[in-house]
């Protein structure tokens, strides 16, 4: 079995996301978690690029 690359790793806890959405009275579609995971990857990619652009190695809240 091949190991996923870091770019493909799931960064969100599906059960927690589903529970949160359910607590708001809504349902979670089968592809919602994948879309959320993609958004998280985008946010983190931009944050790390900004961090490195500012010659730092620590991502800070303002990078997001």
N, C-alpha and C positions, 0 to 999 in steps of 0.2 A: 504494500500500500504506500503510495507517495505522500510525503508530508506537504502540507500547504505552505506556500510562501508567506512571508509576513504581510504582503499586500492583500492576501486572500483571507487571513485570519479574521475570525469574528471577534469584534471588540465590544460588543454589547451582550448583556445577559438576557437572552430571549424571554425567559420566564418572568424576569423583573419588568421588562418592557410590556409584556402582555398583561401582567397584573396591574401595572399603572394605567394602561389604556382601558382595561376592564373597570377599574375603579372610577373612571370618568364616564362610564356607561356606554362604551363603544366596544366594537369587536376589532380584532387584528387580522388583516388579510395575510395570506400565505407569503406574499412577497414584501410585506412592510418591513420586516426585520432586515432583509437584504438591502433595501433602500436606505434604511437608517444606518446600517453598517457602512455603506458607501459614503454617506454624508460625514460620518465620524472620521473615516479615512481622509476625506477631503480637508476637513477642519484641521486634523493633525498634520497633514502634509503642508498646509499653508503656515501653520504655527511653527513647525520646525524650520521651514525656509526663512521665515521672519527672524526667528531666533538666531540662525546661522548668519543671516544678513547683518545682524547687529553684533556679530562676533561673540556670541554667547553659546554655551552648551546646555544651558538650563532653559526649558520652556516655561514661560511665565504666563499668568492670566492675560496680560495685555497682548500676548502673541496670538490669542484666539479671537 
